Every structure is written in structure tokens, then in C-alpha cells.
């Protein structure tokens, strides 16, 4: 019987050590692990959102560049049309000047 009592006392001592020293340490470590995992998840989310924002900014820049190139092309086409109109008007002005000179010569000759 004494052996059983000694073993029971030893079990109670081990249980006491477990409940007083080891269990609180384990709970603290579990809590710290959970906090670390939450922190890692937050960091991962932040990095993902930063990459998304960078990609979106790049996409917007590409769209702006494409739109600017289209605007430039349209302006060049308009410039070409205006230049063609100017050339046409200059040709008409030259023809009118020639007619005025011809009419002036006719009047002098008559």
C-alpha cells in the first residue's frame, strides 16, 4: 500500500507541476503563436494589396499612354487636314492674284 501511496503522491506532484508551471507556459506559447499567425496573415494581406495597387497604377498608366497616343494621332491627322486646306486656299489665292494681274493687263491694253 505504501508503494501505491508514494506513487499517488508522485502523480499528484507531477499534476501540480503541470498545472502550475507547464500549462500556463503552454497557454502563453499558444497565444503567442496565434498572434504571430495573425500578424503573418496581416502582412501577407498587406503585400497582396500593395501588389494589386501597383498593378492597377501600371494599368492606368498604360491606358493613359494609349489614350495620349490616340489623341496625338488624331491631332496629327487634323493638322494634316488643316495644312491641306491651307495649301488649297493658298493655291486659290495665287489663282486670284493671277486673274487680277490678267484683268489689269487687259485694262492697260485696252
FENQUI-V905969 format. One line per field, one symbol per residue. phi: phi as a letter, one per 40 degrees, with the letter a starting at -180 (. if undefined). psi: psi as a letter, one per 40 degrees, with the letter a starting at -180 (. if undefined). burial: I if it has 24 or more other ideal C-beta (glycine too) atoms within 12 Angstrom, else O. A space follows every 10 residues. Layout:
BEGIN
phi=???
psi=???
burial=???
END
This chain:
BEGIN
phi=.ccccccccc cccccccccc bccccccccc cccccccccc cccccccccc cccccccccc cccccccccc cccccccccc cccccccccc cccccccccc cccccccccc
psi=dddddddddd dddddddddd dddddddddd dddddddddd dddddddddd dddddddddd dddddddddd dddddddddd dddddddddd dddddddddd ddddddddd.
burial=OOOOOOOOOO OOOOOOOOOO OOOOOOOOOO OOOOOOOOOO OOOOOOOOOO OOOOOOOOOO OOOOOOOOOO OOOOOOOOOO OOOOOOOOOO OOOOOOOOOO OOOOOOOOOO
END
